């Protein structure tokens, strides 16, 4: 709490998942697991379920701006994460509102799903690099997103390391590239910062089709740990441990792949 008695909060800025497995719904569940009050700014509304996304409708830039202003004017926010921003205008708005923010910013560049589906307007990629990356504490792309951002093919560990170095040069203080998009890199992620050489971090492979929301959950868990005052490198480790536990007890809510289980008390179901 601060001197006025207000608790600290985490803020997620991203899209709404109508089925509740990913997006801001997954972020808020993750914040709650870490006993952090979660606040949210909705950038777009998706119509989706376990079988796929059927519709995306972005909110206006003014709506996004007003939501951020309302949260910042009243809540104590040590860390923010961004998820699905979708359009150039939304990225411009978010970057402008975060320009003077003095806390940590975790950017999950929701551009391409693990299955390879594009989730962003083509002209918005440039805006990410120009406006948001210079403000970024940690960038967390999957392999598809890293390839899109670097305009390079990524086929092995060397490609991942080169992509991470390139992305660091675009402005972020640290980069975490998730290796799940390649069969030989499943369970392996590459983490690097401007101050330290990169390191590969490996976890036991969890064989499950129920991986919806993994990217959102990992980045929001890192954000929650940062709110708690945990250093970045340790926050990444704690978030990976949490995600692995969530993968071991998924929530199968539809006919398609389920989502990770954000609350461990659901393990009996």
N, C-alpha and C positions, 0 to 999 in steps of 0.2 A: 504494500500500500504506500501511497505517497503521503505527504504531510496533511492533506485534506481528508484522508481516510478512504480515498478511492483505490480500488484494486487495480493492478496492472492488467492489461488486456492485449490480445493478439488481434490483428486485423487481416482478413482475407479479402482480396479483390479479385473476383472471378465470376464464372458462369454458374448458373443453377442447373443441377441435374434433377429432373423431375422424378426419377426413380430412387434418388437418394444415395447412390453408390459412389459418386465422385463429386467433383466440383466443390462449391462452398458447403454443401451438406457434409461431405467427407471431412473437409477442413474443420468445421465446427465440432464434429464428433471427436476428431483428433485432439483439438484444443481441450475439450472437456476431459478426455482421458488424462491429460497432463495437469488437470485441475487449473486450467487457465480460462478466464472469461473470454469468449470469442465474439468478435463483432464482424460484420460482413458488408461488403459493397458489391451489389450485383451489376455485372457488366452486360450480361446477356442471359436470356432464358432459353433453355433447350428443351425440346420434347424428346425424351429418350427413355429407354428401358434396357433390360439385359440383352435385347436383341440388336440394339443400335440406336443411332440418332436420326430422327426423322424431320426435325425442324430446329432452326436456330434464329432467334430474333434478338438483335442487339438493342440495348437501351440507349437513349440519347446521351450525347456527351454531357449535356447539362445535368441530366439525372445522375450520372456517375460522379460528376464534380460535386454536386450538392450532397450526395451521400458521404463522400470523403470528408468534405468540410464539416458536416454534422458530427461525424465520429471524432475527428481531430480536435474539434472545439470543446469536447466534453470528456473524452476518455483519455486515460494514460496508456499510450501505445509505444512500447519499446521496440517492437518488431512487426513488420508487415510482410505478407507474401502476396504475390500476384499469380493468378492462374490464367484462365481463358480470357484474353482481352479482345481477340477476334478481328478488330478493324484498326486502321491507321488512326482514325479520329479518337478512338478510345485510348489507344496507346499514348497519343499526344496529351490527352486530358489527364491520364493517370500520372504520366511523367511530370507534367506541370504541377500537379497537386503534391507530388512527392519530392519536388525539387529542393525544398527547404526542410524536409524531414530529417531529423538527426539520429534516428534509430537504425536498426538493421533492416535491409530489404532483401528478401529471398524471392528471386524471380524464377518461377517454373514456366518456361516459355511454351505454353500449350499450343503447339502448332501442328504436330502430327501424332496420332495415336500410336501405341505399341504395335498395332496391326498395320500401320502405314497410312491411315486415313487422314487427310489434311483438314485441319480445324482452324484455319486462319485465312484471311484474305491475302492474296498474293502480294499486294503492295505494302502489307503491314510488316513484313520481315525487316525491311530497311529501317522502319521507324523504331523497331526494337533496338537495333544496334546504335542508331543515332541518338535516341533520347533516353532509353531506359537502362541500357547497359552501363553508362557512366555513373549511374546512381546505385548500382547493384552490389550488394554485399556478397551474395552467393547466387550463381546461375546453375540451374539443375536440369539440363536438357536430357532427353533420351537420345539414343543413337540416331534416330530419324531426324530429330530436331537439330542435333549437332551437325548432321550432314547438310541440312537445309541452311543453317546459319553460316556454315563455312563454305558452302558450294563445293564440297569435296566428298568423294566416296569414302565410307568407313567400313573396312572389312576385317580389321585385326587390331591388336593392342597398339601397335605403332601409329596407326591411323587415329585412334582415340587420343593418344598422347599429343599428337600434332594438332588435332582439332582443339583440344583443351588449351594448348598454348596460344593458338590463334585467337580463341575466344577471350582469353585473359587480356590480350592486346587490344581488344575492343572496349575495355573499360571495367568489367567486373573485378572485384577484389579476389574472388575465388570461384572455381568452377567444379561442379560434380557431374560427370557424364555417366549415366546409368547404362550398363552393358546388356540389359535384358533383351535387346533387339537382335542379338546374334547368339546362335546356339552355343558357340564356344566361349561366350562371355557371360552367360547366364550366371547370376549370383556374384558378378564382379563389377565394381564401379571404380572410376578413376577420379581422385580428388587432388586438386592443386590450388595453390594460392600464389600471389605475386612474390611473397617472401620465401616460400618453401618449395622445393621440387615436388613433383607429383608422386602420389603413392596409390597403388592398387589395393583395394579393400575387398576381400572375398568373404562371402557367407555361404553356408551350406545351401545347395539348390533345393528349393521347395517345389516339388512337382504338383502343380494344381492349375486347372483352367480358370479358376476364380480369382482373377487379378484385376478386376475393374477397380479403379481408384487408387492404384498403387502410387502413381506419380504425385497425385494430389496429397495423398496421405504422407508420403515421405517428406515433401517440402513443408507441409504444415506441421509435421512433427519437429523438423529442424527449427521452424519458426517458434514453436512453443518452447523448445529448449532454450533458444536465445532469449525469449521473454523471461525465463527463469534465471538468466544471468550466466548460463553455461557457455564457455568459449566455443567458437565456431567448429573447430575440428572435433571436439568432444560431442557437440550437438549433432553432428552428422553421424557419429557412431551410435549415439543413443537412439536417434531416429531410425537407423537401420535395424537395430535390435527390436524396436517397437514394430516396425513394418513386418519383420519376419514372424513375430508372434501373431500379428493380425492375419498374415497369409495362412497360418496354420489353422485358423478357425474362421473360415469365410462365412458370409451370409449369402445363402442361395435363395434369392427372392423371386426369380422369374424362370422362364424356360431357357434362357441363355446363361452365359457365364455369370457367376455371382461376384460380389465385391469382397474386399478384405473386411475382416471383422474388427471394428474399431474398439469394441469394449470386450475385454477378456472374460467378463462374467457370462458372455453368451456361449462359452465353450461347450456347454452341455446340449446345445440345440443342434 
